[in-house]
Amino acid sequence: MKSTTRKVVVLPCSGIGKTYGALTRETTYELVDRVRPGIAVTTCLALLVIEDPEALQLIMTHPVITIDGCPKSCARKSVEARGVTPARTYQAINFYKAHKELKPDGIAELNEAGLKLAAVAADELAQVVDNLAVGKEES
């Protein structure tokens, strides 16, 4: 991996009570904790909604990847409402469409297939994080 010059914010939707919302969060945790610790970081979507100064500073000074669980795109819209254009936006359903053998299920906790899908999605996003971290906008 190239040496990094900045962190990359990964912002999942809240999607509480929805399988694909849980998938966005698990994918984010995989990126932040396993795939790119120290490079990929996250914050709580609700902190942007209440205009928490630290959360706002984070998204305003680092590239942002949003991962939404449904077409309402709350994560993307919340970032844009703060005057920031996400560097990349994703819909969790597309990870499943690319890996139909891993059907996620569950709300508070994903099933085994859902956890595997989150890990696969995080691995697929690793290069995007690397490129954004070094200022390379094209992935």
Contact map, one row per residue, 1 for C-alpha under 8 A:
1110000000000000000000000000000000000000000000000000000000000000000000000000000000000000000000000000000000000000000000000000000001000000000
1111000000000000000000000000000000000000000000000000000000000000000000000000000000000000000000000000000000000000000000000000000001000100000
1111100000000000000000000000000000000000000000000000000000000000000000000000000000000000000000000000000000000000000000000000000000000100000
0111111000000000000000000000000000000010000000000000000000000000000000000000000000000000000000000000000000000000000000000000000001001100000
0011111000000000000000000000000000000000000000000000000000000000000000000000000000000000000000000000000000000000000000000000000000001110000
0001111100000000000000000000000000000010000000000000000000000100000000000000000000000000000000000000000000000000000000000000000000001110000
0001111110000000000000000000000000000111100000000000000000000110000000000000000000000000000000000000000000000000000000000000000000001000000
0000011111000000000000000000000000000011100000000000000000000111100000000000000000000000000000000000000000000000000000000000000010011000000
0000001111100000000000000000000000000001111000000000000001100111100000000000000000000000000000000000000000000000000000000000000000000000000
0000000111110000000000000001000100000001111000000000000000000001111000000000000000000000000000000000000000000000000000000000000000000000000
0000000011111000000000000001000000000000011110000000000000000001111000000010000000000000000000000000000000000000000000000000000000000000000
0000000001111100000010011001000000000000000010000000000000000000011100000010000000000000000000000000000000000000000000000000000000000000000
0000000000111110000010011000000000000000000010000000000000000000011110001110000000000000000000000000000000000000000000000000000000000000000
0000000000011111000010001000000000000000000010000000000000000000000000000110000000000000000000000000000000000000000000000000000000000000000
0000000000001111111111000000000000000000000000000000000000000000000010000000000000000000000000000000000000000000000000000000000000000000000
0000000000000111110011000000000000000000000000000000000000000000000000000000000000000000000000000000000000110000000000000000000000000000000
0000000000000011111011000000000000000000000000000000000000000000000000000000000000000000000000000000000000110000000000000000000000000000000
0000000000000011111111000000000000000000000000000000000000000000000010000000000000000000000000000000000001100000000000000000000000000000000
0000000000000010111111100000000000000000000000000000000000000000000010000000000000000000000000000000000111100100000000000000000000000000000
0000000000000010011111110000000000000000000000000000000000000000000111000000000000000000000110000000000100000000000000000000000000000000000
0000000000011111111111111000000000000000000000000000000000000000000111000000000000000000000100000000000000000000000000000000000000000000000
0000000000000011111111111100000000000000000000000000000000000000000010000000000000000000000000000000000001111100000000000000000000000000000
0000000000000000001111111110000000000000000000000000000000000000000010000000000000000000000100000000000100000100011011000000000000000000000
0000000000011000000111111111000000000000000000000000000000000000001110000000000000000000000100000000000000000000000001000000000000000000000
0000000000011100000011111111100000000000000000000000000000000000000000000000000000000000000000000000000000000000000000000000000000000000000
0000000000000000000001111111110000000000000000000000000000000000000000000000000000000000000000000000000000000000001001100000000000000000000
0000000000000000000000111111111000000000000000000000000000000000000000000000000000000000000000000000000000000000000001101100000000000000000
0000000001110000000000011111111100000000010000000000000000000000000000000000000000000000000000000000000000000000000000000100000000000000000
0000000000000000000000001111111111000000000000000000000000000000000000000000000000000000000000000000000000000000000000000000000000000000000
0000000000000000000000000111111111100000000000000000000000000000000000000000000000000000000000000000000000000000000001100100000000000000000
0000000000000000000000000011111111111001000000000000000000000000000000000000000000000000000000000000000000000000000000000110110000000000000
0000000001000000000000000001111111111111110000000000000000000000000000000000000000000000000000000000000000000000000000000000000000000000000
0000000000000000000000000000111111111000000000000000000000000000000000000000000000000000000000000000000000000000000000000000000000000000000
0000000000000000000000000000111111111000000000000000000000000000000000000000000000000000000000000000000000000000000000000000000000000000000
0000000000000000000000000000011111111000000000000000000000000000000000000000000000000000000000000000000000000000000000000110010000000000000
0000000000000000000000000000001111111111000000000000000000000000000000000000000000000000000000000000000000000000000000000000010010000000000
0000000000000000000000000000001111111111100000000000000000000000000000000000000000000000000000000000000000000000000000000000000000000000000
0000001000000000000000000000000100011111100000000000000000000000000000000000000000000000000000000000000000000000000000000000000000000000000
0001011100000000000000000000000100011111100000000000000000000000000000000000000000000000000000000000000000000000000000000000000010001000000
0000001111000000000000000000001100011111110000000000000000000000000000000000000000000000000000000000000000000000000000000000000010000000000
0000001111000000000000000000000100001111111000000000000000000000000000000000000000000000000000000000000000000000000000000000000000000000000
0000000011100000000000000001000100000001111100000000000000000000000000000000000000000000000000000000000000000000000000000000000000000000000
0000000011100000000000000000000000000000111110100000001000000000000000000000000000000000000000000000000000000000000000000000000000000000000
0000000000100000000000000000000000000000011111110000001000000000000000000000000000000000000000000000000000000000000000000000000000000000000
0000000000111100000000000000000000000000001111111000000000000000000000000010010000000000000000000000000000000000000000000000000000000000000
0000000000000000000000000000000000000000000111111100000000000000000000000000000000000000000000000000000000000000000000000000000000000000000
0000000000000000000000000000000000000000001111111111001000000000000000000000000000000000000000000000000000000000000000000000000000000000000
0000000000000000000000000000000000000000000111111111001100000000000000000000011001000000000000000000000000000000000000000000000000000000000
0000000000000000000000000000000000000000000011111111000000000000000000000000010000000000000000000000000000000000000000000000000000000000000
0000000000000000000000000000000000000000000001111111000000000000000000000000000000000000000000000000000000000000000000000000000000000000000
0000000000000000000000000000000000000000000000111111101100000000000000000000000000000000000000000000000000000000000000000000000000000000000
0000000000000000000000000000000000000000000000111111111100000000000000000000000000000000000000000000000000000000000000000000000000000000000
0000000000000000000000000000000000000000000000000011111110000000000000000000000000000000000000000000000000000000000000000000000000000000000
0000000000000000000000000000000000000000000000000001111111000000000000000000000000000000000000000000000000000000000000000000000000000000000
0000000000000000000000000000000000000000001100110011111111100000000000000000000000000000000000000000000000000000000000000000000000000000000
0000000000000000000000000000000000000000000000010011111111110000000000000000000001000000000000000000000000000000000000000000000000000000000
0000000000000000000000000000000000000000000000000000111111111000000000000000000000000000000000000000000000000000000000000000000000000000000
0000000010000000000000000000000000000000000000000000011111111100000000000000000000000000000000000000000000000000000000000000000000000000000
0000000010000000000000000000000000000000000000000000001111111111000000000000001000010000000000000000000000000000000000000000000000000000000
0000000000000000000000000000000000000000000000000000000111111110000000000000000000010000000000000000000000000000000000000000000000000000000
0000000000000000000000000000000000000000000000000000000011111110000000000000000000000000000000000000000000000000000000000000000000000000000
0000011110000000000000000000000000000000000000000000000001111111000000000000000000000000000000000000000000000000000000000000000000000000000
0000001110000000000000000000000000000000000000000000000000111111100000000000000000000110000000000000000000000000000000000000000000011000000
0000000111100000000000000000000000000000000000000000000000100111110000000000000000001111000000000000000000000000000000000000000000000000000
0000000111100000000000000000000000000000000000000000000000000011111000000000000000000111110000000000000000000000000000000000000000000000000
0000000001111000000000000000000000000000000000000000000000000001111100000011000000000101110000000000000000000000000000000000000000000000000
0000000001111000000000010000000000000000000000000000000000000000111110000011000000000000111100000000000000000000000000000000000000000000000
0000000000011000000110010000000000000000000000000000000000000000011111111111000000000000111100000000000000000000000000000000000000000000000
0000000000001010011111110000000000000000000000000000000000000000001111101000000000000000001110000000000000000000000000000000000000000000000
0000000000000000000110000000000000000000000000000000000000000000000111111000000000000000001110000000000000000000000000000000000000000000000
0000000000000000000000000000000000000000000000000000000000000000000111111000000000000000001000000000000000000000000000000000000000000000000
0000000000000000000000000000000000000000000000000000000000000000000101111100000000000000000000000000000000000000000000000000000000000000000
0000000000001000000000000000000000000000000000000000000000000000000111111111100000000000001000000000000000000000000000000000000000000000000
0000000000001100000000000000000000000000000000000000000000000000000100011111110000000000000000000000000000000000000000000000000000000000000
0000000000111100000000000000000000000000000010000000000000000000011100001111111000000000000000000000000000000000000000000000000000000000000
0000000000000000000000000000000000000000000000000000000000000000011100001111111100000100100000000000000000000000000000000000000000000000000
0000000000000000000000000000000000000000000000000000000000000000000000001111111110000000000000000000000000000000000000000000000000000000000
0000000000000000000000000000000000000000000010011000000000000000000000000111111111000000000000000000000000000000000000000000000000000000000
0000000000000000000000000000000000000000000000010000000000100000000000000011111111111100000000000000000000000000000000000000000000000000000
0000000000000000000000000000000000000000000000000000000000000000000000000001111111111100000000000000000000000000000000000000000000000000000
0000000000000000000000000000000000000000000000000000000000000000000000000000111111110000000000000000000000000000000000000000000000000000000
0000000000000000000000000000000000000000000000010000000100000000000000000000011111110000000000000000000000000000000000000000000000000000000
0000000000000000000000000000000000000000000000000000000000000000000000000000001111111000000000000000000000000000000000000000000000000000000
0000000000000000000000000000000000000000000000000000000000110000000000000000001111111100000000000000000000000000000000000000000000000000000
0000000000000000000000000000000000000000000000000000000000000001000000000000001100111110000000000000000000000000000000000000000000000000000
0000000000000000000000000000000000000000000000000000000000000011110000000001001100011111100000000000000000000000000000000000000000000000000
0000000000000000000000000000000000000000000000000000000000000011100000000000000000001111100000000000000000000000000000000000000000010000100
0000000000000000000000000000000000000000000000000000000000000001110000000000000000000111110000000000000000000000000000000000000000000000000
0000000000000000000000000000000000000000000000000000000000000000111100000001000000000111111000000000000000000000000000000000000000000000000
0000000000000000000000000000000000000000000000000000000000000000111100000000000000000001111101000000000000000000000000000000000000000000000
0000000000000000000000000000000000000000000000000000000000000000001111101000000000000000111111100000000000000000000000000000000000000000000
0000000000000000000110110000000000000000000000000000000000000000001111000000000000000000011111110000000000000000000000000000000000000000000
0000000000000000000100000000000000000000000000000000000000000000000011000000000000000000001111111000000000000000000000000000000000000000000
0000000000000000000000000000000000000000000000000000000000000000000000000000000000000000011111111100000000000000000000000000000000000000000
0000000000000000000000000000000000000000000000000000000000000000000000000000000000000000001111111110000000000000000010001000000000000000000
0000000000000000000000000000000000000000000000000000000000000000000000000000000000000000000111111111011100000000000010000000000000000000000
0000000000000000000000000000000000000000000000000000000000000000000000000000000000000000000011111111000000000000000000000000000000000000000
0000000000000000000000000000000000000000000000000000000000000000000000000000000000000000000001111111000000000000000000000000000000000000000
0000000000000000000000000000000000000000000000000000000000000000000000000000000000000000000000111111111000000000000010000000000000000000000
0000000000000000000000000000000000000000000000000000000000000000000000000000000000000000000000011111111000000000000000000000000000000000000
0000000000000000000000000000000000000000000000000000000000000000000000000000000000000000000000000011111000000000000000000000000000000000000
0000000000000000000000000000000000000000000000000000000000000000000000000000000000000000000000010011111100000000110110000000000000000000000
0000000000000000000000000000000000000000000000000000000000000000000000000000000000000000000000010011111110000000110010000000000000000000000
0000000000000000001100100000000000000000000000000000000000000000000000000000000000000000000000010000011111000111111010000000000000000000000
0000000000000000001000000000000000000000000000000000000000000000000000000000000000000000000000000000001111100110110000000000000000000000000
0000000000000000011001000000000000000000000000000000000000000000000000000000000000000000000000000000000111111110000000000000000000000000000
0000000000000001111001000000000000000000000000000000000000000000000000000000000000000000000000000000000011111100000000000000000000000000000
0000000000000001100001000000000000000000000000000000000000000000000000000000000000000000000000000000000001111100000000000000000000000000000
0000000000000000000001000000000000000000000000000000000000000000000000000000000000000000000000000000000001111110000000000000000000000000000
0000000000000000001001100000000000000000000000000000000000000000000000000000000000000000000000000000000111111111111000000000000000000000000
0000000000000000000000000000000000000000000000000000000000000000000000000000000000000000000000000000000111001111111000000000000000000000000
0000000000000000000000000000000000000000000000000000000000000000000000000000000000000000000000000000000100000111111100000000000000000000000
0000000000000000000000000000000000000000000000000000000000000000000000000000000000000000000000000000011110000111111110000000000000000000000
0000000000000000000000100000000000000000000000000000000000000000000000000000000000000000000000000000011110000111111111000000000000000000000
0000000000000000000000100100000000000000000000000000000000000000000000000000000000000000000000000000000100000111111111100000000000000000000
0000000000000000000000000000000000000000000000000000000000000000000000000000000000000000000000000000010000000001111111110000000000000000000
0000000000000000000000100000000000000000000000000000000000000000000000000000000000000000000000110010011100000000111111111000000000000000000
0000000000000000000000110110010000000000000000000000000000000000000000000000000000000000000000000000000000000000011111111100000000000000000
0000000000000000000000000110010000000000000000000000000000000000000000000000000000000000000000000000000000000000001111111110000000000000000
0000000000000000000000000000000000000000000000000000000000000000000000000000000000000000000000000000000000000000000111111111000000000000000
0000000000000000000000000010000000000000000000000000000000000000000000000000000000000000000000100000000000000000000011111111100000000000000
0000000000000000000000000011011000100000000000000000000000000000000000000000000000000000000000000000000000000000000001111111110000000000000
0000000000000000000000000000001000100000000000000000000000000000000000000000000000000000000000000000000000000000000000111111110000000000000
0000000000000000000000000000000000000000000000000000000000000000000000000000000000000000000000000000000000000000000000011111111000000000000
0000000000000000000000000000001000000000000000000000000000000000000000000000000000000000000000000000000000000000000000001111111110000000000
0000000000000000000000000000001000110000000000000000000000000000000000000000000000000000000000000000000000000000000000000111111111000000000
0000000000000000000000000000000000000000000000000000000000000000000000000000000000000000000000000000000000000000000000000001111111100000001
0000000000000000000000000000000000000000000000000000000000000000000000000000000000000000000000000000000000000000000000000000111111110000001
0000000100000000000000000000000000010011000000000000000000000000000000000000000000000000000000000000000000000000000000000000111111111000000
1101000000000000000000000000000000000000000000000000000000000000000000000000000000000000000000000000000000000000000000000000011111111100000
0000000000000000000000000000000000000000000000000000000000000000000000000000000000000000000000000000000000000000000000000000001111111111111
0000000100000000000000000000000000000000000000000000000000000010000000000000000000000010000000000000000000000000000000000000000111111111100
0001111100000000000000000000000000000010000000000000000000000010000000000000000000000000000000000000000000000000000000000000000011111111000
0111110000000000000000000000000000000000000000000000000000000000000000000000000000000000000000000000000000000000000000000000000001111111000
0000110000000000000000000000000000000000000000000000000000000000000000000000000000000000000000000000000000000000000000000000000000111111100
0000000000000000000000000000000000000000000000000000000000000000000000000000000000000000000000000000000000000000000000000000000000111111111
0000000000000000000000000000000000000000000000000000000000000000000000000000000000000010000000000000000000000000000000000000000000110011111
0000000000000000000000000000000000000000000000000000000000000000000000000000000000000000000000000000000000000000000000000000000000100001111
0000000000000000000000000000000000000000000000000000000000000000000000000000000000000000000000000000000000000000000000000000001100100001111
